[in-house]
Amino acid sequence: MTWQGWLITAIAVGGAVGALAGVQKTAGEILLVGVVGLYLALAFSLGGTKRQVVTDSRASGSDDDPELENGAAKVIVPPEIYGTQTPREIAEEIISRSGKFADTAEDGASSDSVIVVSHLTKQFGQRVAFEDVSFNVHRGEVFGFLGPNGAGKTSTVRTLSTLVSPTSGTAQVAGIPLNADRDVEIRHRIAVMTEVPGLYLRLSVTENLAFFAGLYGYRDAQPRIDRALEAVNLSSRASDLCGSLSKGLRQRVGLARALLNDPEIIFLDEPTAGLDPVASLEVHDLIIDLRDKGVTVFLTTHRLDEAEKLCDRVAILNTTLRTVGRIDDLRQRMFHKSILVSTAVPLADPEGLFSSIGSVAGWSTDDTGGYVLTVSDVRVAAPAIARALVAAGADVLSLVEGHHSLEEVYLELVGAGSMGGVR
Amino acid sequence: MSQSAIRIRAVIRKEFQEYRRNRFIIYTMGTLPLIFTALPVITLFSISNTEAPSIVKTQVAITLLLLLVIPVVLPATIAAYSVIGERDQGTLEPLLTTPVTREEFLLGKSLAATIPTVGVAYTFFIVLVVAIRLGASSVVAHQVWQPSWFLAELLFAPLLAAWSVWVGTAISARSSDVRVAQQLGTLASLPALVLPLLMSLQVFKPTAAVAIVIALALAAIDVGAWRIVSKMFDRERLITGASAVTMRAEAGT
């Protein structure tokens, strides 16, 4: 039994003994002792409750995972690490060179940055949600925030949207320093759409939006509500109860709610999760519209195709920040440029043929029996390869530039860190 | 109207809309007081003018005390649902990302629970005293129509309701289960009845002065409870299940 338990027991026993011994002469006194005991019990049970398990299903990050600091739109992989390294080796190199060649967030910050994050860390007790994260987000861009489950994405969004406070580090959101004194000011200028729309199902769409408009302090909110509903193409369902809407429509109501305050920055956490392709497409169009209107979109997503389609830049987080940059830049730095050659019949002497072409650095075969040629400049190499193949009498079926998806970049960076570089 | 007032009003209006859509809340609000007061009221009406004054006095005191149970019990479950209910249905996080402050949110929630409760309590009291004036014996009517009882009902109903709401909200802000919160909330609100109970039991003589003193004591308790509850409303704990202060201490920063 804890000391609180002993104290309560002592009060209860004391009260009973006192009553029996006639020390407490009136019913009122006995009652008061009982009440004090009850409240003490409640106070201890509320105050002394063991801290609940953190509901976020975050994996604890490995403490020795080095991170990569970087400035906005900076190319983060130095040229000297190219060469004959595989993408996996490049990814490991990026992670192992943490901070040696990347710019700090402060260096990369500009007057155009609406989010400036510097060495931000959030721990839940001993568990690290994200650690020493630095990046900038520019005004009017769609910034993708990618990472596996438990990487700390949602915690980062919650921190930047003032729901939780950072353990260390600094950040500015919409030009306002992230601290408890100015959190209301920040919340006036941002909007957050959580993965679960979080609607009052017994209220209508309009009633839901009117409530949130009221929380923003708008006196006559109807024009705003109409505009928001129009933006998500839901005007015809305005008076429907949210409980009667499909998941996709609820997601759209959530988006409409996020538009109510004309935010400078909108945080979208998995906005297309669970939506059908058509509904996803509508959300994509809406995000593009927002960007066109100058709204900064901070997009957290698992869908790499979505990120590739929508994002001007992406950050990849796996407790520590792995990289930030434009997708094309990442792709180019992560993977060697290549040309894929397919022939009707396998070449008799591919080594002899390809090594004779000066612009080809190396070659290999792929799963389909084609050839993957590593080149430094596609424009120079492609004609030379075509000429050499024709001269060798090869029946060329195709000759195309190799393309690497964001998914490949992502898997190399996240995989390298999470697997300790061993595969 | 200030932005703060608009926000508080928005919370109240939303709560009322939810009550309206959930008829069970309204039915409970209407029937619970009936159950509490039916038997003692019938007893009051059965008392004749020849009854001993002490019995009349005791019976009136018990009935009026039971009327004060209404503002304690009615808002307890609603208040206990107020925070954890929002978390349960996933609305708390979107709500907390708006500029609403914890004080505005809590005040809106508490007023939304207190206003209808006080309305129901006053209505029952008025109906009862008027019915007694018209239909009960003159000794009962004389005993009920005392300024001290009117003052007690007028002052105690909102103060007891407020107490019940703050206790329920505190429990709601710390609980992880709606059912536990509602049961604890009801239980924890009951001890507030001690002060009016002492008055009913004639531990204190039921005078207007005593009623005012007890009301002042309840008001002081309410203000204290409001401050404590405001401090207990920790955004971080509500969202993640862990308090920022605790986590910083554990992280050693």
Contacts between the chains, C-beta under 8 A, distances in Angstrom:
chain1	res1	chain2	res2	distance
A	26	B	203	6.4
A	27	B	201	6.5
A	27	B	203	7.5
A	28	B	198	5.0
A	28	B	201	6.9
A	28	B	203	4.2
A	31	B	194	5.9
A	31	B	197	7.2
A	31	B	198	7.6
A	32	B	194	6.8
A	35	B	191	4.3
A	35	B	194	5.4
A	38	B	188	7.7
A	38	B	191	5.8
A	39	B	188	7.7
A	39	B	191	6.5
A	42	B	171	8.0
A	42	B	184	7.3
A	42	B	188	5.2
A	46	B	170	6.7
A	46	B	171	6.7
A	46	B	174	4.9
A	46	B	232	7.9
A	49	B	174	6.5
A	51	B	241	7.5
A	51	B	242	5.3
A	51	B	243	7.0
A	51	B	246	5.8
A	52	B	176	5.5
A	52	B	241	4.0
A	52	B	242	6.8
A	53	B	241	6.3
A	54	B	240	5.4
A	54	B	241	5.3
A	54	B	242	5.2
A	55	B	240	6.1
A	55	B	241	4.7
A	56	B	240	5.9
A	123	B	247	6.4
A	123	B	250	7.7
A	123	B	251	4.3
A	124	B	240	6.5
A	124	B	242	5.7
A	124	B	247	5.7
A	125	B	242	6.7
A	125	B	246	7.6
A	125	B	247	5.6
A	125	B	250	4.3
A	125	B	251	7.0
A	126	B	250	6.2
A	126	B	251	7.3
A	158	B	239	6.5
A	158	B	240	7.7
A	161	B	97	5.2
A	162	B	97	7.6
A	163	B	93	6.8
A	163	B	96	5.9
A	163	B	97	6.5
A	163	B	235	5.9
A	163	B	236	7.2
A	163	B	239	5.2
A	164	B	235	7.4
A	164	B	236	4.7
A	164	B	239	6.3
A	164	B	240	6.2
A	164	B	244	6.8
A	165	B	236	6.5
A	165	B	244	5.0
A	167	B	247	7.1
A	167	B	248	6.4
A	167	B	251	5.2
A	167	B	253	5.5
A	168	B	253	5.7
A	184	B	99	4.9
A	184	B	101	6.4
A	187	B	97	6.1
A	187	B	98	6.0
A	187	B	99	4.6
A	188	B	99	5.0
A	190	B	97	7.4
A	191	B	97	7.3
A	192	B	93	7.8
A	192	B	94	6.8
A	192	B	97	4.2
A	193	B	94	7.8
A	194	B	90	7.5
A	194	B	93	5.2
A	194	B	94	5.8
A	196	B	90	4.5
A	197	B	90	7.6
A	197	B	94	7.7
A	198	B	89	7.3
A	198	B	90	4.1
A	198	B	91	4.5
A	198	B	92	7.5
A	198	B	93	6.1
A	198	B	94	4.3
A	198	B	95	7.7
A	199	B	91	7.0
A	200	B	14	7.0
A	200	B	18	6.6
A	200	B	89	7.4
A	200	B	91	6.2
A	201	B	89	7.3
A	202	B	17	7.8
A	202	B	18	5.7
A	202	B	21	3.8
A	202	B	22	6.2
A	203	B	14	7.2
A	203	B	17	5.7
A	203	B	18	6.9
A	203	B	21	6.9
A	207	B	14	7.5
A	207	B	17	5.7
A	210	B	10	7.6
A	211	B	10	5.5
A	211	B	11	7.9
A	211	B	13	7.3
A	211	B	14	4.3
A	212	B	94	7.4
A	212	B	95	7.9
A	212	B	98	6.3
A	213	B	10	7.7
A	214	B	6	5.8
A	214	B	7	6.2
A	214	B	9	6.7
A	214	B	10	2.4
A	214	B	11	7.7
A	214	B	13	7.2
A	214	B	14	7.8
A	215	B	7	5.5
A	215	B	10	5.6
A	215	B	11	7.6
A	215	B	95	6.9
A	215	B	98	4.0
A	215	B	99	6.8
A	215	B	100	4.5
A	216	B	98	5.9
A	216	B	99	6.1
A	217	B	3	3.3
A	217	B	4	7.8
A	217	B	6	5.0
A	217	B	7	5.9
A	217	B	99	6.7
A	218	B	6	7.3
A	219	B	1	6.9
A	219	B	6	6.1
A	254	B	94	7.5
A	257	B	94	6.9
A	261	B	98	8.0
